[in-house]
Structure formats: structure tokens, C-alpha cells
Amino acid sequence: MLKCLPEGRLRIIADNQRIERYKNEGIYCNGDRCDFYYVTPESDCDPADLLIFAVFSDLFEAISAAKKHVGPNTIIISLLNGISSESIISSIYGEEKLIYCVAQGMDAVKVGNHLTYHTPGVLCIGEKEPGIISQRIYDIAGFFDKTGISYEIKTDMQKHMWGKFMLNVGVNQTAAIYGCSYGGLQQEGAFRDIMILAMQEVLMLSSKEGTGLNQKDLDYWLTVIEPLHPDGKPSMQQDIEAKRRSEVDLFAGTVLSIAEKHGIFTPVNRMLYDKILNIEKGFSY
């Protein structure tokens, strides 16, 4: 993507301290240094045509930092896991600016300032309302074609987002606790069983929330992790190994909240939630 755009057309928003560190230490992808164009939240600039939120955490901080980059015609997409970032962003900048997006099928591992991957994955994009392919979607698709970003256009994005959420609830949390990486989830055994049980609890909640997931969808999402490199690690496993605060509230925390609303017991996600919080007690953020 970086090589396909004129210099300065892709800008990364960061504070001065972070920019200085990035410039001094570099950012590397599969061994190649990526020299980005950086701007601070205070920088004067024209509004962005497309604003992408791709933070690990601190979404509210990122939303605030992007304030000067949002104009009347800015389109916003979020690459964050879970099913809540779109509603948070739209509460600040307006639902009409959001295109829904799910990032799936990648096996990237980030260690320090080095990111490596074998499978780059794909971005699934679509409008919130089902059955619609708007001009905005075609515009983004054209940009992705120009920059070499793999994508799929979906007309059932809320269901698709719930499907990815279901996968994350199983994959991320199981790998985070047991350190089994993708390989331990791709083969039959205790780790895969726990993963599927956690996903089945999301399936049960989906029927209550009217988002339409069924067993066929669960089977589909299991196929998404099949081609991933067995040594690859989902983001929560990487967080736990780096002693960072994880996304557990986006996953099991959300499951437990929705389950409480419907008076449903979700024991597997309760177990995963408690175990991860117990692990994180030993971290110093």
C-alpha cells in the first residue's frame, strides 16, 4: 500500500514522542523497513478521504487524536476486533461516516517494532444495512484495488461481524491462556474443544440478539484459521506474552454482558474471563 501512493498521501497520526521513537527505531514488516509520513494530532491538515482506526487499544485516545482529520466527506473504517468499536466511533463522528469492516485470515505476529506474517488476510467491507452495495463501497474497493489490499464486499456485515466476534472469542482467548498458537487450535484436542465451546456460547447469544448465526457459520469460521501458519499467534496471545492489557473485555466481557441481559449462563466464557484477568493481575501497565 505504501509504495502505491504518492509521498504524504498516507499519513499516520501519533504524538511527538511516538513519532520520534518510530523514526529512530524504525518499523519493519517481514524484515523491510517502512518509512511512513507522520503527523501529530495538532497538525493542520486537510480532512482525510478515508480514516482507518487500527489500534490495539486506547480507542478513545485514537478517536480524539483524529479529530482534525475528519471532515464532511470523510469515510471511517475500524479494523478493531469485537463488535463495539463502530458504535463508539459513530457516537463521536456520526453513523453516516462509518463503513463496517472485518479483518480476517491474517497470521501476523508483532514483536517490538517488527511485524511478520505468512498470510496477509483480507478486509471484508460493507454497509451496516443488509443487502446494500453503496457508491462508498465501490469507492473504497477502487482504492483497495489501486493499493493492492485484498478485500471482499459483504451485504450482511452485522452478521459477518458477529461471526468474526465468535471466532475471536474462541481463538484469541484460548490461545492467550494456554499459549497454544494457531497450531494447537487447528488440530483435534483439548484446546480446540475449549475454543469451539466458547464459540458455541456466542452462537447461542446470536439467536437472542437476532444476528442470525447458526452452526453453518461456526463451521465456516473454523475454516478461516485452517490456512494460518501454525506458529502464528492471535493478538491476545501476543498481549499476554508481552504482559500488555488484553482485549478480554471486548470478547468474554462482551459475552458475559449480553448473556446477563438475557439471563443466560455462559460458563466457558466466564472461565476464560476469570483466568485472563487473573493472569493480567501480575502485569504492570
LUMKOL-372395 format. One record per residue (C-alpha): residue in three letters; x, y, z. Coordinates in steps of 0.02 Angstrom, whole numbers, padded with zeros to 5 digits, always signed. Each point is the difference from the previous one (the first is absolute). Layout:
<recs>
AlaXYZ
...
</recs>
This chain:
<recs>
Met+00000+00000+00000
Leu+00138+00123+00049
Lys+00090-00022-00166
Cys-00158+00028-00101
Leu-00038+00175+00064
Pro+00088+00167-00028
Glu+00106+00057+00147
Gly-00106+00078+00137
Arg-00165-00073-00059
Leu+00003-00129+00138
Arg+00023+00082+00169
Ile+00018-00079+00171
Ile-00067+00098+00149
Ala+00108-00013+00156
Asp+00066+00110+00141
Asn+00175+00076-00009
Gln+00079-00127+00116
Arg-00067-00147-00099
Ile+00051+00078-00166
Glu+00176+00028+00063
Arg+00013-00181+00054
Tyr-00069-00065-00165
Lys+00124+00105-00098
Asn+00150-00049+00107
Glu-00038-00185+00020
Gly-00095-00029-00162
Ile-00151-00110-00036
Tyr+00031-00163-00094
Cys-00118-00114-00094
Asn+00070-00170-00048
Gly+00174+00075+00019
Asp-00029+00154-00108
Arg+00004+00172+00079
Cys-00159+00103-00023
Asp+00030+00187-00005
Phe-00169+00081+00032
Tyr-00053+00181-00006
Tyr-00049+00052+00177
Val-00107+00142+00065
Thr-00048+00047+00177
Pro-00180+00022+00057
Glu+00032+00188+00004
Ser+00064+00011-00179
Asp-00099+00108-00120
Cys-00055-00105-00149
Asp-00140-00031-00121
Pro-00133-00126+00054
Ala+00036-00179-00049
Asp-00099-00086-00136
Leu+00017-00165+00094
Leu+00041-00014+00186
Ile+00051-00172+00065
Phe+00002-00043+00184
Ala+00124-00142+00025
Val+00055+00015+00181
Phe+00027-00144+00122
Ser-00082+00097+00142
Asp-00035+00179+00055
Leu-00139+00025-00128
Phe-00066+00156+00088
Glu+00173+00079-00006
Ala+00013-00041-00186
Ile-00172+00074-00034
Ser+00053+00162+00084
Ala+00166+00003-00092
Ala-00088-00014-00169
Lys-00115+00150+00028
Lys+00086+00117-00123
His+00001-00135-00135
Val-00189-00021-00007
Gly-00099+00107-00122
Pro-00175-00002-00077
Asn+00048-00132-00129
Thr+00120-00108+00101
Ile-00037-00187-00001
Ile+00052-00096+00156
Ile+00036-00185+00021
Ser+00058-00093+00155
Leu+00112-00153-00003
Leu-00021-00033+00187
Asn-00059-00167+00063
Gly-00167-00020+00088
Ile-00171+00072-00041
Ser+00006+00167+00091
Ser+00128+00115-00084
Glu-00119+00056-00138
Ser-00132+00058+00123
Ile+00131+00091+00103
Ile+00073+00089-00152
Ser-00172+00043-00071
Ser-00053+00075+00167
Ile+00138+00129-00024
Tyr+00008+00026-00188
Gly-00171-00060-00059
Glu-00068-00164-00065
Glu-00007+00069-00177
Lys+00191+00002-00011
Leu+00023-00183+00042
Ile+00031-00142-00120
Tyr+00001-00165+00093
Cys+00156-00105-00016
Val+00066-00167+00061
Ala+00184-00048-00015
Gln+00021-00188-00011
Gly+00117-00139-00052
Met+00167+00079+00048
Asp+00134-00080+00109
Ala+00105+00153+00040
Val+00114-00002+00152
Lys+00068+00163+00071
Val+00156-00003+00109
Gly+00063+00173+00046
Asn+00011+00101-00160
His+00002-00154-00113
Leu-00157-00073-00078
Thr+00006-00163-00097
Tyr-00134-00098-00089
His-00022-00147-00118
Thr-00183+00030-00044
Pro-00049+00184-00025
Gly-00187-00026+00020
Val-00145+00096-00075
Leu-00111+00149+00045
Cys-00187-00031-00013
Ile-00096+00162-00025
Gly-00183+00047-00012
Glu-00137+00117+00056
Lys-00087-00029+00165
Glu-00167-00025-00085
Pro-00014-00172-00082
Gly-00018-00025-00187
Ile+00081+00165-00050
Ile+00156+00036-00102
Ser+00017+00189+00001
Gln+00110+00113-00104
Arg+00109+00022+00155
Ile+00037-00186-00003
Tyr+00048+00007-00183
Asp+00112+00150+00036
Ile+00092-00093+00139
Ala+00012-00155-00109
Gly+00081+00105-00136
Phe+00126+00067+00124
Phe+00039-00176+00062
Asp+00023-00058-00180
Lys+00122+00142-00031
Thr+00101-00036+00158
Gly-00001-00190-00007
Ile-00104-00030+00155
Ser-00099-00163-00004
Tyr-00184+00026+00037
Glu-00174-00075-00013
Ile-00163+00097-00013
Lys-00134-00065+00118
Thr-00185+00041+00006
Asp-00029-00075+00173
Met+00132+00089+00102
Gln-00084-00007+00170
Lys-00013-00188-00012
His+00177-00011-00066
Met+00065+00107+00143
Trp-00086-00113+00124
Gly+00080-00149-00086
Lys+00174+00075+00017
Phe-00042+00044+00180
Met-00048-00181+00029
Leu+00166-00058-00072
Asn+00100+00124+00103
Val-00089-00051+00160
Gly+00059-00179-00030
Val+00169+00021-00083
Asn+00073+00151+00089
Gln-00048-00046+00176
Thr+00047-00184-00010
Ala+00169+00038-00076
Ala+00030+00140+00126
Ile-00025-00114+00149
Tyr+00082-00159-00063
Gly+00133+00075-00116
Cys-00045-00127-00134
Ser+00014+00115-00154
Tyr-00102-00041-00155
Gly+00076-00173-00015
Gly-00076-00055+00164
Leu-00172+00056-00059
Gln+00009-00075-00173
Gln+00017-00179+00063
Glu-00122-00104+00101
Gly+00026+00007+00186
Ala-00040+00091+00161
Phe+00047+00174-00062
Arg-00110-00013-00154
Asp-00143-00068+00106
Ile+00007+00150+00117
Met+00007+00119-00149
Ile-00156-00077-00077
Leu-00096-00001+00164
Ala+00036+00186+00022
Met-00060+00032-00178
Gln-00159-00100+00029
Glu-00045+00117+00142
Val+00010+00147-00121
Leu-00108-00100-00121
Met-00131-00016+00137
Leu+00004+00187+00035
Ser-00015+00039-00185
Ser-00170-00082-00006
Lys-00056+00113+00143
Glu+00073+00156-00081
Gly-00073-00038-00171
Thr+00167+00003-00092
Gly-00034-00164-00089
Leu+00151-00111+00035
Asn-00023-00188-00013
Gln+00105-00157+00003
Lys+00043+00021-00184
Asp+00077+00169+00042
Leu+00102-00076+00141
Asp+00065-00133-00119
Tyr+00046+00136-00126
Trp+00099+00102+00126
Leu+00097-00154+00053
Thr+00060-00015-00180
Val+00070+00178+00010
Ile+00138-00055+00119
Glu+00047-00156-00099
Pro+00125+00083-00120
Leu+00085+00105+00136
His+00179-00040+00045
Pro-00001-00118+00150
Asp+00131+00104+00089
Gly-00102+00159-00024
Lys-00078+00078+00154
Pro-00165+00094+00018
Ser+00008+00174+00074
Met-00051-00048+00177
Gln+00135-00132+00014
Gln+00125+00133-00054
Asp-00071+00120+00130
Ile+00016-00126+00141
Glu+00178-00048-00050
Ala+00048+00184-00006
Lys-00088+00031+00167
Arg-00120+00127-00078
Arg-00182+00028+00043
Ser-00099-00115-00116
Glu-00165+00013-00092
Val-00090-00113+00123
Asp-00135+00130+00034
Leu-00036+00008-00187
Phe-00022-00188-00006
Ala-00052-00095+00158
Gly-00048+00165+00083
Thr-00124+00036-00140
Val-00064-00179+00002
Leu-00033+00008+00187
Ser-00087+00168-00015
Ile-00118-00058-00138
Ala-00030-00165+00090
Glu-00049+00091+00159
Lys-00125+00104-00099
His-00085-00159-00060
Gly+00018-00098+00163
Ile+00115-00129-00082
Phe+00147-00088+00083
Thr+00159-00008-00105
Pro+00119-00104+00107
Val+00142-00018-00126
Asn+00016+00186-00030
Arg-00015+00030+00188
Met+00146-00119+00026
Leu+00103+00082-00138
Tyr-00038+00174+00065
Asp+00050-00042+00178
Lys+00160-00089-00053
Ile+00058+00143-00111
Leu-00036+00132+00132
Asn+00096-00105+00126
Ile+00149-00008-00119
Glu-00007+00188-00030
Lys+00005+00036+00187
Gly+00185-00034-00007
Phe+00031+00130-00136
Ser+00058+00179+00030
Tyr-00079+00109-00135
</recs>
